[in-house]
């Protein structure tokens, strides 16, 4: 949960994932990762995107918290201001069964 007057963790994650879904990850990941993601969606169906986003956000949270020691709010802020630096293979793993 969040502090007084702050956005809670669940709300932050929901806001982030909503942006990812509305854009199909465009602007949130590198071009290489975007191409691989869209390829998976065109082949397997766009219904795969929400699950992949959920998996990606778990990787994102763990990696960003470990790397920066930042709180979740800062993680959301970082990911909405510049494309994620995940390797394309990492994003592709999020589409695997």
Secondary structure per residue as TSV (DSSP state, phi and psi in degrees):
chain	resnum	aa	ss	phi	psi
A	1	X	-	360.0	167.5
A	2	X	-	-99.1	169.8
A	3	X	-	-79.2	-179.2
A	4	X	T	-59.1	124.9
A	5	X	T	76.2	-3.1
A	6	X	S	-98.3	163.9
A	7	X	-	-78.7	132.9
A	8	X	-	-71.4	164.4
A	9	X	H	-58.7	-44.9
A	10	X	H	-62.0	-42.3
A	11	X	H	-65.7	-38.8
A	12	X	H	-64.6	-43.7
A	13	X	H	-64.6	-42.5
A	14	X	H	-62.2	-41.9
A	15	X	H	-64.4	-41.6
A	16	X	H	-65.6	-49.0
A	17	X	H	-64.3	-37.7
A	18	X	H	-58.4	-43.9
A	19	X	H	-62.7	-40.9
A	20	X	H	-62.6	-45.5
A	21	X	H	-67.7	-41.2
A	22	X	H	-64.6	-30.8
A	23	X	H	-100.8	-4.5
A	24	X	T	64.4	30.2
A	25	X	T	76.2	-3.8
A	26	X	T	-61.9	126.7
A	27	X	T	89.3	-8.3
A	28	X	T	-107.5	-20.4
A	29	X	B	-130.4	168.9
A	30	X	-	-63.3	160.1
A	31	X	H	-57.6	-41.5
A	32	X	H	-61.6	-45.1
A	33	X	H	-67.4	-36.4
A	34	X	H	-63.1	-45.2
A	35	X	H	-61.2	-44.5
A	36	X	H	-64.2	-39.9
A	37	X	H	-63.5	-48.1
A	38	X	H	-65.3	-36.1
A	39	X	H	-58.7	-45.8
A	40	X	H	-62.6	-39.0
A	41	X	H	-70.0	-38.2
A	42	X	H	-68.5	-36.5
A	43	X	H	-76.6	-49.2
A	44	X	H	-99.7	-14.5
A	45	X	-	111.8	146.6
A	46	X	T	-70.2	-13.0
A	47	X	T	-64.7	-15.1
A	48	X	H	-75.6	-21.7
A	49	X	H	-62.7	-45.1
A	50	X	H	-59.6	-42.4
A	51	X	H	-64.0	-42.9
A	52	X	H	-62.8	-39.3
A	53	X	H	-63.8	-40.9
A	54	X	H	-60.9	-43.1
A	55	X	H	-66.8	-39.2
A	56	X	H	-66.2	-38.8
A	57	X	H	-67.1	-32.3
A	58	X	H	-66.4	-42.6
A	59	X	H	-64.3	-42.9
A	60	X	H	-59.8	-49.2
A	61	X	H	-60.5	-49.1
A	62	X	H	-61.1	-46.7
A	63	X	H	-68.4	-43.8
A	64	X	H	-68.8	-41.9
A	65	X	H	-63.7	-39.6
A	66	X	H	-67.9	-42.2
A	67	X	H	-73.9	-37.9
A	68	X	H	-109.6	-16.9
A	69	X	-	66.0	14.7
A	70	X	-	-80.6	161.2
A	71	X	-	-78.5	169.6
A	72	X	H	-60.0	-38.0
A	73	X	H	-57.0	-43.1
A	74	X	H	-66.7	-35.5
A	75	X	H	-60.6	-45.0
A	76	X	H	-62.9	-43.2
A	77	X	H	-61.8	-44.4
A	78	X	H	-59.9	-44.8
A	79	X	H	-76.3	-14.5
A	80	X	H	-97.1	-4.4
A	81	X	H	-109.2	-14.9
A	82	X	S	-154.7	151.5
A	83	X	-	-59.7	144.2
A	84	X	B	-65.8	147.6
A	85	X	-	-99.0	24.2
A	86	X	-	-65.6	144.5
A	87	X	-	-63.9	143.5
A	88	X	H	-53.2	-34.4
A	89	X	H	-63.9	-34.9
A	90	X	H	-65.3	-42.8
A	91	X	H	-65.7	-41.4
A	92	X	H	-61.0	-38.5
A	93	X	H	-57.8	-30.4
A	94	X	T	-69.3	-14.8
A	95	X	T	-93.1	-9.7
A	96	X	-	-71.7	150.2
A	97	X	-	-77.1	360.0
